[in-house]
Amino acid sequence: TEYDLDEPRRVAEAIALMKVKHAVLTSVNRDELKDRGASVWRETVVLTKKLSPGTTIETLIPDVKANWDALDVMISGGQEVISHNIETVGSLYRLVRPQARYDRSLEQIRRTKQAGHRTKSGIMLGLGEKPDELYQAMDDLVANGLDILTLGQYLQPTRRHLDVAEFITPDQFAHYKEEGLRRGLKYVESGPLVRSSY
């Protein structure tokens, strides 16, 4: 499958034109590509930095299916934050992310941190996870070098997607934020409408 090799230039020019202060770059997975699209990721960051040197960049990168060479390329463009969403707790991975693996996502975060980057991840709540499972996920993320965590409410995008198992209260989100900070995360954004781009 082909992809647009001119996309990095167009994205960088759009960011410069809009005078964006902080850009979050995300995409669909390109697992069918040998390099997972890593070269386009890197080039987009490099060109954006060239055209907008004052813009900070966060990249939300896909699961590289353990292609660590692709990961090295994706994270080498000079972005300030590198995010990979773990999405849910370990016990729900097969249901929520059947093509991904919990331990592989943790390893991706660990490798990104070991390369000297600020790391970020997000979890959707309300899929049936138990508090202790969320705390375990927080501990796993901290142990693998995570700096920033977002916690938000899962909302069913279509009837074909998983049902919402529970609506988490604002008080519970506040409690989870305090728990995450207590467990060693540097920053936690937690609330019903929080999304990973926060």
Disulfide bonds with the S-S distance in Angstrom:
none
